[in-house]
Amino acid sequence: MQIKGKLCAALLLLLGAVQMMAQAQKGFKVESFTKLGDDLTAQMTDGHEDEDGEKCALLRIHTTLEDLVIKSGDGYRIEHIDMGHFKETGEIWVFVPKGLSGLKFKHRSVPELRYTLPERAEAATVYSMVLKNEGGDIPRVQHTAGRYGRRGESLCGRERGDEE
């Protein structure tokens, strides 16, 4: 009888640990990433060029997450983040240089997500990404930064010495 009780207690502990690990892994995920070949927005947007004078790619991120930090995953500098379309369309516009291959997404309530793009970003090209909340645990937070978000940076190009 004591062995059964100890076995049941051990099983319950194991199930509890598995559940805690599953809860810890909730967060967000990239549901889709698509190149929009017919969308010319990136070609027509003024002022978003990389250090070589080429137009940046435009990444349209469809999400419900407002207080999201977006960084390059491979040392390129993100030109700026435009939150102006978010309230109307649920899109965050991120202008990135040609050659970008990875992104990092952070939110205060979940672990960081590192995402490798299926292909390197091409100049003056528009991409669509759907970023979903995987566990329902991410609260919507009212965005209070200005039109260009709080994570924007001034130049589009390779960051020297920034190996985050």
N, C-alpha and C positions, 0 to 999 in steps of 0.2 A: 504494500500500500504506500509506503513512504517513497518508493522509487517512482511510482506513478505520479505522486504529488510533486516531486522534484522535477520529473520530466515535463509535467504540465507547466510548472513555473518557468522552466528553461524555455519551453516553447513560446509562452506568452512574452517573455523578455525578448526572444528572437523576433517575434512578430512586431513588437513595439519598436525595436531597433530598425527593422526594415521599413516600417511606416515613417519613422523619423527621417531616414535617409531619403525616402521618396518625397517627403515634404520639403527637404532641403534642396532638392533638385528642381523644384518648380521655379518657373521664371518665364522668360520669353524665348521664342524661337523664330527663325526665319521660315515662314510657310512657303514663300515663293520668291523667285528672283527672275525677272524677265527683261530682256532688251527690247525696247520699243522703237523699232526701226523707222516707223512712220511719224514719230513725234519729233518735231523740229524745234521744240522749245529751247534746248541747250544751244542750238545754233543761233537763235535769235535773242538770247539773253545777253545784254551788254555788261561789260565790266567784270566778267568772271573768266579770267585767263590765267594759265599757269605761268611759271617763270620763263618758259620758252615762247610765250605769246600765243599758245594754242588755247582754244576755248575749252573750259572744264566740262567734264561729264556732269549730268544732272541725275541724281539718285532721288527718286520720289518714294519716300517711305510711308506706306499706309499703316497707321497704327492708332490705338486709342491711348497710348502712353504719352502724357504731356511732359512730365519732368524727367526727360530721358537725356543722358549724356552720350554723345556719339563721337568717337575718336577713330583715327586711322589705326589700322592694325599692322601696318608695315612701314611706318616712318614717313609717309607722305602727309602733308598738311592739308587739312580740310579747309577750303577757302572760306565758306561761311554756311551757316544753317539758317534757313528762312522759315520762320514759323507763321508767316502771313497767310498761308493757305490752310493751316491746320484746323481752325474752327469751322471753315466752310466745307472742306473736303476730307479731313482726316489725314492730310499729307504733310510731311515735313520734307522740305526740299533741301538736299545736301549737295553742294557743288564740290566736286573732287577732281584732282588732276588726272590726266591720262596716265595709265600704268598702275593705278591703285588696285590692290588685289585683296585687301582685307579691312574689316571694320571691327570695332569693339563697341558694344552697347552696355551701358551701366544704368542702373536704377537703384536707388537707396534700399529698396526692399527685397532685391533678389541678387543672385550671383551674376558676375559679368558674363556676357555672351561674346565670344570671339567667333567671327564669321569670315570664312574665305569665299570671296566671290567666285562663281563658276568660270569667269573669264576676267582678265584685266580690263579695267575701265578704258574705253576709247574716247578720244577727244570729241567734244560736241555731240555726245550721244546721250540719250535718255534711257534710264533703267527704272523699273518698277520693282519695289520690294514690299512684301507684306510681312510685317512683324507682329506676331500674335502673343498674347498672354497665355501661357501654358497652364496655369493652375488657378486662375481667378484670384490670385493673391495680390496683384499689383493695384493699388488704389489709384483712381484718377486724381491728379493734383492740378489745381488751376495754375496755368502757366502765367508767370508774372514778369518774365523778361520782356524786352522790347521786341519789335518786329523781327529782328534777325536772330533771336534766341540768345542765350547767354554763353554759348560755346563757340561762337563764330571767331574766326581768325582772319587776318588781313590779307595774306598771300596764299596763292594756290601753288604748291610745289613741294619739293622734298625738304623736310625739316632736318637740319644738320645737328647731330649730337643728341637728338631726342629718340631714344631707343626704348620707349615704354612698352 
